[in-house]
């Protein structure tokens, strides 16, 4: 039996196309971080640097903290970060916004096709920002 090579190639291409179209693969990116509380919530102007504990959800080991500039926090776990607010940021009374930023990354999801063929789908994810929480810098109660 002599097979036409063009017919075999078309048949193989059709088979691969059917598998690709029949495969359903979903992909998810990490959720946005969320701040539930900070401690302490305030300090006095003109003091030393402040160690700030940030509690919440969906923190990553690559998360950063924005308090008048980007800080690299210590990652405790997906629910807690510790960042140090520099003394320069608390030199004057006012309110500072605290944000947790999850950087852009990628998500992937494995899938399978009948017959034991495994596929992986990758996608690029945008970065996510948390809700803003206020940190208060109170005036120094000692007047000169």
C-alpha positions as YAML, in Angstrom:
chain: A
units: angstrom
residues:
- id: 1
  name: UNK
  ca: [0.00, 0.00, 0.00]
- id: 2
  name: UNK
  ca: [1.45, 3.32, -1.09]
- id: 3
  name: UNK
  ca: [0.38, 6.35, 1.01]
- id: 4
  name: UNK
  ca: [0.39, 9.80, -0.41]
- id: 5
  name: UNK
  ca: [2.81, 11.85, 1.79]
- id: 6
  name: UNK
  ca: [0.68, 14.98, 1.39]
- id: 7
  name: UNK
  ca: [-2.39, 13.14, 2.73]
- id: 8
  name: UNK
  ca: [-0.38, 11.85, 5.72]
- id: 9
  name: UNK
  ca: [0.93, 15.35, 6.51]
- id: 10
  name: UNK
  ca: [-2.59, 16.82, 6.32]
- id: 11
  name: UNK
  ca: [-3.93, 14.06, 8.51]
- id: 12
  name: UNK
  ca: [-1.23, 14.68, 11.16]
- id: 13
  name: UNK
  ca: [-1.81, 18.43, 11.06]
- id: 14
  name: UNK
  ca: [-5.57, 17.90, 11.41]
- id: 15
  name: UNK
  ca: [-5.01, 15.62, 14.42]
- id: 16
  name: UNK
  ca: [-2.74, 18.18, 16.18]
- id: 17
  name: UNK
  ca: [-5.20, 20.99, 15.43]
- id: 18
  name: UNK
  ca: [-8.13, 19.02, 16.87]
- id: 19
  name: UNK
  ca: [-6.14, 18.29, 20.05]
- id: 20
  name: UNK
  ca: [-5.13, 21.95, 20.41]
- id: 21
  name: UNK
  ca: [-8.72, 23.17, 19.94]
- id: 22
  name: UNK
  ca: [-10.17, 20.56, 22.30]
- id: 23
  name: UNK
  ca: [-7.75, 21.36, 25.12]
- id: 24
  name: UNK
  ca: [-9.08, 23.69, 27.77]
- id: 25
  name: UNK
  ca: [-6.36, 25.26, 29.87]
- id: 26
  name: UNK
  ca: [-7.01, 28.04, 32.33]
- id: 27
  name: UNK
  ca: [-4.41, 30.29, 33.84]
- id: 28
  name: UNK
  ca: [-4.52, 32.46, 36.92]
- id: 29
  name: UNK
  ca: [-2.33, 35.25, 38.22]
- id: 30
  name: UNK
  ca: [-1.63, 35.96, 41.88]
- id: 31
  name: UNK
  ca: [-4.36, 37.89, 43.73]
- id: 32
  name: UNK
  ca: [-3.86, 41.52, 44.70]
- id: 33
  name: UNK
  ca: [-2.44, 42.07, 48.18]
- id: 34
  name: UNK
  ca: [-4.70, 43.41, 50.90]
- id: 35
  name: UNK
  ca: [-3.72, 45.21, 54.12]
- id: 36
  name: UNK
  ca: [-5.93, 44.46, 57.15]
- id: 37
  name: UNK
  ca: [-3.86, 46.27, 59.82]
- id: 38
  name: UNK
  ca: [-0.55, 47.93, 60.59]
- id: 39
  name: UNK
  ca: [1.32, 48.25, 63.87]
- id: 40
  name: UNK
  ca: [2.13, 50.78, 65.11]
- id: 41
  name: UNK
  ca: [-0.39, 53.13, 63.48]
- id: 42
  name: UNK
  ca: [1.47, 56.33, 64.42]
- id: 43
  name: UNK
  ca: [4.71, 57.88, 65.64]
- id: 44
  name: UNK
  ca: [5.98, 61.27, 66.76]
- id: 45
  name: UNK
  ca: [7.70, 63.54, 64.24]
- id: 46
  name: UNK
  ca: [11.46, 63.80, 64.44]
- id: 47
  name: UNK
  ca: [11.98, 60.39, 65.99]
- id: 48
  name: UNK
  ca: [13.98, 57.33, 65.06]
- id: 49
  name: UNK
  ca: [13.16, 54.95, 62.18]
- id: 50
  name: UNK
  ca: [9.96, 52.98, 62.80]
- id: 51
  name: UNK
  ca: [9.65, 49.22, 62.35]
- id: 52
  name: UNK
  ca: [6.21, 48.71, 60.83]
- id: 53
  name: UNK
  ca: [4.40, 45.37, 60.89]
- id: 54
  name: UNK
  ca: [1.93, 45.01, 58.02]
- id: 55
  name: UNK
  ca: [-0.75, 42.33, 58.30]
- id: 56
  name: UNK
  ca: [-2.98, 41.22, 55.45]
- id: 57
  name: UNK
  ca: [-3.36, 38.70, 52.66]
- id: 58
  name: UNK
  ca: [-1.68, 37.67, 49.41]
- id: 59
  name: UNK
  ca: [1.80, 38.98, 50.23]
- id: 60
  name: UNK
  ca: [4.62, 37.52, 48.15]
- id: 61
  name: UNK
  ca: [8.31, 37.15, 48.91]
- id: 62
  name: UNK
  ca: [8.79, 39.71, 46.11]
- id: 63
  name: UNK
  ca: [6.27, 42.23, 47.48]
- id: 64
  name: UNK
  ca: [7.45, 45.77, 48.14]
- id: 65
  name: UNK
  ca: [6.05, 48.46, 50.40]
- id: 66
  name: UNK
  ca: [5.39, 52.06, 49.34]
- id: 67
  name: UNK
  ca: [5.51, 54.65, 52.13]
- id: 68
  name: UNK
  ca: [6.67, 57.87, 50.45]
- id: 69
  name: UNK
  ca: [8.99, 55.73, 48.37]
- id: 70
  name: UNK
  ca: [9.58, 52.04, 47.74]
- id: 71
  name: UNK
  ca: [10.92, 49.96, 50.63]
- id: 72
  name: UNK
  ca: [11.99, 46.35, 50.57]
- id: 73
  name: UNK
  ca: [10.29, 44.67, 53.49]
- id: 74
  name: UNK
  ca: [11.18, 41.52, 55.36]
- id: 75
  name: UNK
  ca: [8.82, 38.80, 54.18]
- id: 76
  name: UNK
  ca: [7.43, 36.89, 57.16]
- id: 77
  name: UNK
  ca: [4.69, 34.95, 55.35]
- id: 78
  name: UNK
  ca: [1.80, 35.54, 52.94]
- id: 79
  name: UNK
  ca: [-0.03, 37.40, 55.73]
- id: 80
  name: UNK
  ca: [2.75, 39.55, 57.22]
- id: 81
  name: UNK
  ca: [5.55, 41.89, 56.14]
- id: 82
  name: UNK
  ca: [7.89, 44.05, 58.24]
- id: 83
  name: UNK
  ca: [9.24, 47.31, 56.82]
- id: 84
  name: UNK
  ca: [11.35, 50.05, 58.36]
- id: 85
  name: UNK
  ca: [10.14, 53.61, 57.80]
- id: 86
  name: UNK
  ca: [13.23, 55.84, 57.58]
- id: 87
  name: UNK
  ca: [13.46, 58.73, 60.06]
- id: 88
  name: UNK
  ca: [13.46, 61.20, 57.13]
- id: 89
  name: UNK
  ca: [9.93, 60.05, 56.19]
- id: 90
  name: UNK
  ca: [8.66, 60.88, 59.69]
- id: 91
  name: UNK
  ca: [10.56, 64.14, 60.23]
- id: 92
  name: UNK
  ca: [7.43, 66.28, 59.75]
- id: 93
  name: UNK
  ca: [3.85, 65.78, 61.04]
- id: 94
  name: UNK
  ca: [1.37, 64.42, 58.53]
- id: 95
  name: UNK
  ca: [-0.17, 61.26, 57.14]
- id: 96
  name: UNK
  ca: [1.70, 58.65, 55.16]
- id: 97
  name: UNK
  ca: [-0.07, 56.13, 52.93]
- id: 98
  name: UNK
  ca: [1.09, 52.54, 53.28]
- id: 99
  name: UNK
  ca: [0.70, 50.31, 50.21]
- id: 100
  name: UNK
  ca: [1.89, 46.79, 49.42]
- id: 101
  name: UNK
  ca: [2.85, 46.22, 45.79]
- id: 102
  name: UNK
  ca: [3.04, 42.80, 44.15]
- id: 103
  name: UNK
  ca: [5.26, 43.06, 41.07]
- id: 104
  name: UNK
  ca: [4.30, 41.89, 37.60]
- id: 105
  name: UNK
  ca: [4.98, 38.24, 37.14]
- id: 106
  name: UNK
  ca: [3.67, 35.20, 35.39]
- id: 107
  name: UNK
  ca: [1.13, 32.55, 36.08]
- id: 108
  name: UNK
  ca: [0.98, 29.09, 34.69]
- id: 109
  name: UNK
  ca: [-1.48, 26.29, 34.72]
- id: 110
  name: UNK
  ca: [-0.94, 22.69, 33.76]
- id: 111
  name: UNK
  ca: [-3.48, 20.94, 31.57]
- id: 112
  name: UNK
  ca: [-3.79, 17.58, 29.97]
- id: 113
  name: UNK
  ca: [-4.93, 16.18, 26.69]
- id: 114
  name: UNK
  ca: [-6.39, 12.72, 26.37]
- id: 115
  name: UNK
  ca: [-3.79, 10.05, 25.90]
- id: 116
  name: UNK
  ca: [-1.50, 11.28, 28.68]
- id: 117
  name: UNK
  ca: [-0.16, 14.37, 26.91]
- id: 118
  name: UNK
  ca: [0.49, 17.21, 29.39]
- id: 119
  name: UNK
  ca: [0.46, 20.86, 28.41]
- id: 120
  name: UNK
  ca: [1.38, 24.03, 30.28]
- id: 121
  name: UNK
  ca: [-0.08, 27.45, 29.60]
- id: 122
  name: UNK
  ca: [1.82, 30.59, 30.64]
- id: 123
  name: UNK
  ca: [0.58, 34.15, 30.88]
- id: 124
  name: UNK
  ca: [2.04, 37.48, 31.92]
- id: 125
  name: UNK
  ca: [0.36, 39.06, 34.92]
- id: 126
  name: UNK
  ca: [0.16, 42.75, 35.68]
- id: 127
  name: UNK
  ca: [1.36, 43.94, 39.08]
- id: 128
  name: UNK
  ca: [-1.20, 44.54, 41.81]
- id: 129
  name: UNK
  ca: [-1.43, 47.18, 44.53]
- id: 130
  name: UNK
  ca: [-3.14, 46.81, 47.89]
- id: 131
  name: UNK
  ca: [-5.57, 49.15, 49.53]
- id: 132
  name: UNK
  ca: [-3.96, 52.21, 51.19]
- id: 133
  name: UNK
  ca: [-3.74, 52.36, 54.99]
- id: 134
  name: UNK
  ca: [-2.84, 55.59, 56.82]
- id: 135
  name: UNK
  ca: [0.14, 55.95, 59.15]
- id: 136
  name: UNK
  ca: [0.05, 59.15, 61.23]
- id: 137
  name: UNK
  ca: [3.08, 61.24, 62.12]
- id: 138
  name: UNK
  ca: [2.05, 63.33, 65.13]
- id: 139
  name: UNK
  ca: [3.61, 66.71, 66.01]
- id: 140
  name: UNK
  ca: [6.35, 66.66, 68.62]
- id: 141
  name: UNK
  ca: [4.63, 67.71, 71.86]
- id: 142
  name: UNK
  ca: [7.81, 69.41, 73.17]
- id: 143
  name: UNK
  ca: [8.10, 72.99, 71.93]
- id: 144
  name: UNK
  ca: [11.41, 74.83, 71.79]
...
